[in-house]
Amino acid sequence: MSDFKLKVVLTVLTGIIFSFVFIILAFVLPPQEEKPTVIKKPSNLLEEVSRSLKEK
């Protein structure tokens, strides 16, 4: 086998193995859970003003 064919075969096999490892990791590792965000309603005028300034 010539050097070029050997390099092509090794490159293809390496790519397949590399992809296979990432596919296996995607199934094995658990997804990261997002923490629920709690939106609190303002209870007084100061909180209301503060919230409206943060939104701008």
N, C-alpha and C positions, 0 to 999 in steps of 0.2 A: 504494500500500500504506500502510496506516495505521501510525502509530508503534508501536502495540502489537504488530501482526503482525510488524513488522520486528524488534522486540526479542525476540520469541519465537523467530523463525527464527535470529537471531544467537546467542541463548542455547543453542539446540539444537545448532547447528553448532559452537560453542565447546566444548560438553560432549563432542561426538563426537570432535573433534580432540584434546582434552585426554586423553580415555580412550585414544585410539589411540596417543598418544605414550607413555603408561605401559605399554601392552601391548607396544609395540616395545621399550621399555627392558627389560622383563622377559625378552624373548627374547635381547637383545643382551648384556646384562651377565651375567657368569658368577656363579653362586652362590658365596657365601663358604664355603670349606671349613673344617670344624672340625678342630682339632688333636686327635689321639687322646690320651686321658688314660691314663696308666700308673699303676696302683694297685700299690704296692710292699708286699709282706708285711713285717711287722715282723720284724727279725732278732734283737732282744734284748728284754729286759723293759722297758727305758726307752722304746723306740719303741712298744711295745704299750700302755703306760700313756698315753703322749702321744696316741696315736691314739684311745684310748677317751675321753680328756678332750675331744678335738676333736669327737667325735661327739655329745656331750651338748649 
